[in-house]
Amino acid sequence: MQKRKLSYQGPRRRGFRVTLLQWLSGVRSRYCMWKLRRLLAPDFDEFDFLFGARQAASSIIDAVRQADWNRIHSCCTNQGACAIYNLCRSQRNIHYSKLLRFECQHLCQVWPKSVRMHCEDGRTFVYVNLAFVGLRNMRDFATFDEQQEMLQLTRQVLEQSRIPDQNLAIQQRIVLSEFLLTLRRELSESSESPDWLVDFYKVFRFKLVNYSPVTLEYRVIEILKPV
């Protein structure tokens, strides 16, 4: 009988891998910013760009949650607006989509993943794929009614996913989500609307975190395969 070889990654090796991945992600982000500066203008301001990207992400998240076609169409390309609105319709009965309520300050991480050019009907466009991490404590909402609404939605999400709701003592609940956003801008000098428009949006990871600041216990619940 052939013996199987078991591999074990100790804390030091896992730490090295995480550090390496973070370094590679940083290098890729810097390359994307350099490419944008080269395509757009030498005075391209990456901080203004990322601030605008956060605003666009916050707007599209809220528009999708409310299934507001006018808002979606106003900040998206025609193709992107149709695809995102169809996403809204398909998520009507999915409770976790209603928990996505991130404003700019809740998007704690944003980094470009790729930059590409595309020519279509004699027009040249630049596309930027961005990854976001949103994090919001349910106690962050201003009113008691909003907090209770979020807690009720959380219970519905857990029930829909058939996950038992095991509360922690003096718990805080945090919504964590990772999603992708693609922005498009025309490069032609004769363009009438050179603003960035959303061309693609997709949530690829959604988690609920129960945390007790007293006992320091926490429980992470990942809702699988969000649409």
PALUM-311223 format. One record per residue (C-alpha): residue number from 1; residue in one letter; x, y, z. Coordinates in steps of 0.5 Angstrom, whole numbers, plus 500, padded with zeros to 3 digits. Each point is the difference from the previous one (the first is absolute). Layout:
N
{resi = NUM, resn = A, east = X, north = Y, up = Z} .
...
***
This chain:
227
{resi = 1, resn = M, east = 500, north = 500, up = 500} .
{resi = 2, resn = Q, east = 503, north = 507, up = 498} .
{resi = 3, resn = K, east = 500, north = 505, up = 506} .
{resi = 4, resn = R, east = 497, north = 507, up = 499} .
{resi = 5, resn = K, east = 505, north = 505, up = 501} .
{resi = 6, resn = L, east = 497, north = 506, up = 505} .
{resi = 7, resn = S, east = 502, north = 507, up = 499} .
{resi = 8, resn = Y, east = 499, north = 505, up = 506} .
{resi = 9, resn = Q, east = 501, north = 507, up = 500} .
{resi = 10, resn = G, east = 502, north = 503, up = 506} .
{resi = 11, resn = P, east = 498, north = 507, up = 503} .
{resi = 12, resn = R, east = 507, north = 503, up = 497} .
{resi = 13, resn = R, east = 499, north = 497, up = 493} .
{resi = 14, resn = R, east = 492, north = 502, up = 500} .
{resi = 15, resn = G, east = 503, north = 507, up = 502} .
{resi = 16, resn = F, east = 505, north = 500, up = 495} .
{resi = 17, resn = R, east = 495, north = 499, up = 494} .
{resi = 18, resn = V, east = 495, north = 505, up = 503} .
{resi = 19, resn = T, east = 505, north = 505, up = 500} .
{resi = 20, resn = L, east = 502, north = 498, up = 493} .
{resi = 21, resn = L, east = 493, north = 501, up = 497} .
{resi = 22, resn = Q, east = 500, north = 506, up = 503} .
{resi = 23, resn = W, east = 506, north = 503, up = 497} .
{resi = 24, resn = L, east = 498, north = 497, up = 493} .
{resi = 25, resn = S, east = 493, north = 503, up = 501} .
{resi = 26, resn = G, east = 504, north = 507, up = 501} .
{resi = 27, resn = V, east = 504, north = 499, up = 494} .
{resi = 28, resn = R, east = 494, north = 499, up = 496} .
{resi = 29, resn = S, east = 497, north = 506, up = 503} .
{resi = 30, resn = R, east = 506, north = 505, up = 498} .
{resi = 31, resn = Y, east = 500, north = 497, up = 493} .
{resi = 32, resn = C, east = 493, north = 501, up = 499} .
{resi = 33, resn = M, east = 500, north = 507, up = 503} .
{resi = 34, resn = W, east = 507, north = 501, up = 495} .
{resi = 35, resn = K, east = 496, north = 498, up = 494} .
{resi = 36, resn = L, east = 494, north = 504, up = 502} .
{resi = 37, resn = R, east = 505, north = 506, up = 500} .
{resi = 38, resn = R, east = 503, north = 499, up = 494} .
{resi = 39, resn = L, east = 493, north = 499, up = 496} .
{resi = 40, resn = L, east = 496, north = 506, up = 503} .
{resi = 41, resn = A, east = 505, north = 505, up = 502} .
{resi = 42, resn = P, east = 507, north = 502, up = 503} .
{resi = 43, resn = D, east = 496, north = 504, up = 506} .
{resi = 44, resn = F, east = 495, north = 494, up = 501} .
{resi = 45, resn = D, east = 499, north = 500, up = 508} .
{resi = 46, resn = E, east = 499, north = 493, up = 502} .
{resi = 47, resn = F, east = 497, north = 502, up = 507} .
{resi = 48, resn = D, east = 494, north = 504, up = 496} .
{resi = 49, resn = F, east = 499, north = 494, up = 496} .
{resi = 50, resn = L, east = 500, north = 495, up = 506} .
{resi = 51, resn = F, east = 495, north = 505, up = 504} .
{resi = 52, resn = G, east = 496, north = 500, up = 494} .
{resi = 53, resn = A, east = 500, north = 493, up = 499} .
{resi = 54, resn = R, east = 497, north = 499, up = 507} .
{resi = 55, resn = Q, east = 495, north = 505, up = 499} .
{resi = 56, resn = A, east = 498, north = 496, up = 493} .
{resi = 57, resn = A, east = 500, north = 494, up = 504} .
{resi = 58, resn = S, east = 495, north = 502, up = 506} .
{resi = 59, resn = S, east = 495, north = 503, up = 495} .
{resi = 60, resn = I, east = 500, north = 494, up = 496} .
{resi = 61, resn = I, east = 499, north = 496, up = 506} .
{resi = 62, resn = D, east = 494, north = 504, up = 503} .
{resi = 63, resn = A, east = 497, north = 500, up = 493} .
{resi = 64, resn = V, east = 500, north = 493, up = 499} .
{resi = 65, resn = R, east = 497, north = 499, up = 507} .
{resi = 66, resn = Q, east = 495, north = 504, up = 498} .
{resi = 67, resn = A, east = 499, north = 498, up = 493} .
{resi = 68, resn = D, east = 500, north = 507, up = 498} .
{resi = 69, resn = W, east = 501, north = 500, up = 492} .
{resi = 70, resn = N, east = 500, north = 507, up = 499} .
{resi = 71, resn = R, east = 506, north = 500, up = 505} .
{resi = 72, resn = I, east = 503, north = 494, up = 497} .
{resi = 73, resn = H, east = 500, north = 503, up = 493} .
{resi = 74, resn = S, east = 503, north = 507, up = 502} .
{resi = 75, resn = C, east = 506, north = 497, up = 502} .
{resi = 76, resn = C, east = 501, north = 494, up = 496} .
{resi = 77, resn = T, east = 502, north = 498, up = 493} .
{resi = 78, resn = N, east = 494, north = 498, up = 496} .
{resi = 79, resn = Q, east = 502, north = 493, up = 500} .
{resi = 80, resn = G, east = 502, north = 500, up = 507} .
{resi = 81, resn = A, east = 493, north = 503, up = 502} .
{resi = 82, resn = C, east = 496, north = 494, up = 497} .
{resi = 83, resn = A, east = 505, north = 495, up = 503} .
{resi = 84, resn = I, east = 499, north = 503, up = 507} .
{resi = 85, resn = Y, east = 493, north = 501, up = 500} .
{resi = 86, resn = N, east = 499, north = 493, up = 498} .
{resi = 87, resn = L, east = 504, north = 499, up = 506} .
{resi = 88, resn = C, east = 495, north = 504, up = 504} .
{resi = 89, resn = R, east = 494, north = 496, up = 498} .
{resi = 90, resn = S, east = 504, north = 493, up = 501} .
{resi = 91, resn = Q, east = 501, north = 502, up = 507} .
{resi = 92, resn = R, east = 493, north = 502, up = 502} .
{resi = 93, resn = N, east = 500, north = 494, up = 505} .
{resi = 94, resn = I, east = 507, north = 500, up = 502} .
{resi = 95, resn = H, east = 500, north = 503, up = 507} .
{resi = 96, resn = Y, east = 508, north = 501, up = 500} .
{resi = 97, resn = S, east = 500, north = 505, up = 495} .
{resi = 98, resn = K, east = 495, north = 505, up = 504} .
{resi = 99, resn = L, east = 506, north = 500, up = 505} .
{resi = 100, resn = L, east = 505, north = 503, up = 496} .
{resi = 101, resn = R, east = 500, north = 507, up = 502} .
{resi = 102, resn = F, east = 507, north = 503, up = 499} .
{resi = 103, resn = E, east = 501, north = 507, up = 500} .
{resi = 104, resn = C, east = 507, north = 503, up = 498} .
{resi = 105, resn = Q, east = 503, north = 500, up = 507} .
{resi = 106, resn = H, east = 498, north = 492, up = 500} .
{resi = 107, resn = L, east = 504, north = 498, up = 494} .
{resi = 108, resn = C, east = 506, north = 499, up = 504} .
{resi = 109, resn = Q, east = 504, north = 497, up = 494} .
{resi = 110, resn = V, east = 500, north = 501, up = 493} .
{resi = 111, resn = W, east = 506, north = 499, up = 495} .
{resi = 112, resn = P, east = 500, north = 499, up = 492} .
{resi = 113, resn = K, east = 501, north = 493, up = 498} .
{resi = 114, resn = S, east = 501, north = 502, up = 492} .
{resi = 115, resn = V, east = 500, north = 505, up = 495} .
{resi = 116, resn = R, east = 498, north = 499, up = 493} .
{resi = 117, resn = M, east = 498, north = 503, up = 493} .
{resi = 118, resn = H, east = 495, north = 498, up = 496} .
{resi = 119, resn = C, east = 498, north = 503, up = 493} .
{resi = 120, resn = E, east = 493, north = 500, up = 498} .
{resi = 121, resn = D, east = 497, north = 503, up = 493} .
{resi = 122, resn = G, east = 506, north = 505, up = 500} .
{resi = 123, resn = R, east = 499, north = 502, up = 507} .
{resi = 124, resn = T, east = 506, north = 498, up = 505} .
{resi = 125, resn = F, east = 498, north = 499, up = 507} .
{resi = 126, resn = V, east = 504, north = 498, up = 507} .
{resi = 127, resn = Y, east = 497, north = 495, up = 505} .
{resi = 128, resn = V, east = 503, north = 500, up = 507} .
{resi = 129, resn = N, east = 498, north = 494, up = 504} .
{resi = 130, resn = L, east = 500, north = 501, up = 507} .
{resi = 131, resn = A, east = 499, north = 496, up = 507} .
{resi = 132, resn = F, east = 496, north = 503, up = 506} .
{resi = 133, resn = V, east = 500, north = 497, up = 507} .
{resi = 134, resn = G, east = 494, north = 503, up = 504} .
{resi = 135, resn = L, east = 499, north = 500, up = 507} .
{resi = 136, resn = R, east = 495, north = 503, up = 505} .
{resi = 137, resn = N, east = 497, north = 499, up = 507} .
{resi = 138, resn = M, east = 493, north = 499, up = 500} .
{resi = 139, resn = R, east = 500, north = 505, up = 506} .
{resi = 140, resn = D, east = 503, north = 505, up = 496} .
{resi = 141, resn = F, east = 493, north = 502, up = 497} .
{resi = 142, resn = A, east = 497, north = 506, up = 503} .
{resi = 143, resn = T, east = 493, north = 498, up = 502} .
{resi = 144, resn = F, east = 498, north = 494, up = 504} .
{resi = 145, resn = D, east = 495, north = 499, up = 495} .
{resi = 146, resn = E, east = 505, north = 499, up = 495} .
{resi = 147, resn = Q, east = 504, north = 495, up = 505} .
{resi = 148, resn = Q, east = 494, north = 496, up = 501} .
{resi = 149, resn = E, east = 499, north = 499, up = 493} .
{resi = 150, resn = M, east = 507, north = 498, up = 498} .
{resi = 151, resn = L, east = 500, north = 495, up = 506} .
{resi = 152, resn = Q, east = 493, north = 497, up = 497} .
{resi = 153, resn = L, east = 503, north = 500, up = 493} .
{resi = 154, resn = T, east = 506, north = 496, up = 503} .
{resi = 155, resn = R, east = 495, north = 495, up = 503} .
{resi = 156, resn = Q, east = 497, north = 499, up = 494} .
{resi = 157, resn = V, east = 507, north = 499, up = 496} .
{resi = 158, resn = L, east = 501, north = 495, up = 505} .
{resi = 159, resn = E, east = 494, north = 496, up = 500} .
{resi = 160, resn = Q, east = 500, north = 500, up = 492} .
{resi = 161, resn = S, east = 507, north = 497, up = 500} .
{resi = 162, resn = R, east = 498, north = 495, up = 506} .
{resi = 163, resn = I, east = 505, north = 503, up = 505} .
{resi = 164, resn = P, east = 498, north = 499, up = 507} .
{resi = 165, resn = D, east = 501, north = 507, up = 503} .
{resi = 166, resn = Q, east = 504, north = 499, up = 506} .
{resi = 167, resn = N, east = 501, north = 507, up = 504} .
{resi = 168, resn = L, east = 506, north = 502, up = 504} .
{resi = 169, resn = A, east = 499, north = 504, up = 506} .
{resi = 170, resn = I, east = 500, north = 507, up = 499} .
{resi = 171, resn = Q, east = 501, north = 499, up = 493} .
{resi = 172, resn = Q, east = 502, north = 505, up = 494} .
{resi = 173, resn = R, east = 498, north = 498, up = 493} .
{resi = 174, resn = I, east = 504, north = 502, up = 494} .
{resi = 175, resn = V, east = 499, north = 500, up = 493} .
{resi = 176, resn = L, east = 506, north = 498, up = 495} .
{resi = 177, resn = S, east = 499, north = 500, up = 493} .
{resi = 178, resn = E, east = 505, north = 499, up = 494} .
{resi = 179, resn = F, east = 498, north = 502, up = 493} .
{resi = 180, resn = L, east = 503, north = 502, up = 493} .
{resi = 181, resn = L, east = 498, north = 507, up = 496} .
{resi = 182, resn = T, east = 502, north = 501, up = 493} .
{resi = 183, resn = L, east = 501, north = 508, up = 498} .
{resi = 184, resn = R, east = 500, north = 502, up = 493} .
{resi = 185, resn = R, east = 502, north = 507, up = 497} .
{resi = 186, resn = E, east = 501, north = 502, up = 493} .
{resi = 187, resn = L, east = 507, north = 502, up = 498} .
{resi = 188, resn = S, east = 498, north = 504, up = 494} .
{resi = 189, resn = E, east = 501, north = 508, up = 500} .
{resi = 190, resn = S, east = 493, north = 501, up = 497} .
{resi = 191, resn = S, east = 496, north = 496, up = 505} .
{resi = 192, resn = E, east = 494, north = 504, up = 503} .
{resi = 193, resn = S, east = 500, north = 496, up = 506} .
{resi = 194, resn = P, east = 507, north = 498, up = 503} .
{resi = 195, resn = D, east = 498, north = 498, up = 507} .
{resi = 196, resn = W, east = 501, north = 493, up = 502} .
{resi = 197, resn = L, east = 494, north = 496, up = 500} .
{resi = 198, resn = V, east = 499, north = 493, up = 503} .
{resi = 199, resn = D, east = 500, north = 494, up = 495} .
{resi = 200, resn = F, east = 500, north = 494, up = 505} .
{resi = 201, resn = Y, east = 498, north = 499, up = 507} .
{resi = 202, resn = K, east = 500, north = 493, up = 504} .
{resi = 203, resn = V, east = 500, north = 498, up = 507} .
{resi = 204, resn = F, east = 505, north = 494, up = 501} .
{resi = 205, resn = R, east = 500, north = 499, up = 507} .
{resi = 206, resn = F, east = 496, north = 502, up = 506} .
{resi = 207, resn = K, east = 501, north = 498, up = 507} .
{resi = 208, resn = L, east = 496, north = 502, up = 507} .
{resi = 209, resn = V, east = 505, north = 501, up = 506} .
{resi = 210, resn = N, east = 497, north = 499, up = 507} .
{resi = 211, resn = Y, east = 505, north = 503, up = 505} .
{resi = 212, resn = S, east = 500, north = 501, up = 508} .
{resi = 213, resn = P, east = 504, north = 505, up = 502} .
{resi = 214, resn = V, east = 500, north = 497, up = 507} .
{resi = 215, resn = T, east = 502, north = 493, up = 499} .
{resi = 216, resn = L, east = 504, north = 502, up = 494} .
{resi = 217, resn = E, east = 496, north = 494, up = 496} .
{resi = 218, resn = Y, east = 498, north = 500, up = 493} .
{resi = 219, resn = R, east = 496, north = 496, up = 495} .
{resi = 220, resn = V, east = 501, north = 501, up = 492} .
{resi = 221, resn = I, east = 494, north = 498, up = 496} .
{resi = 222, resn = E, east = 502, north = 500, up = 493} .
{resi = 223, resn = I, east = 493, north = 500, up = 495} .
{resi = 224, resn = L, east = 502, north = 495, up = 494} .
{resi = 225, resn = K, east = 500, north = 502, up = 493} .
{resi = 226, resn = P, east = 497, north = 507, up = 500} .
{resi = 227, resn = V, east = 497, north = 502, up = 493} .
***
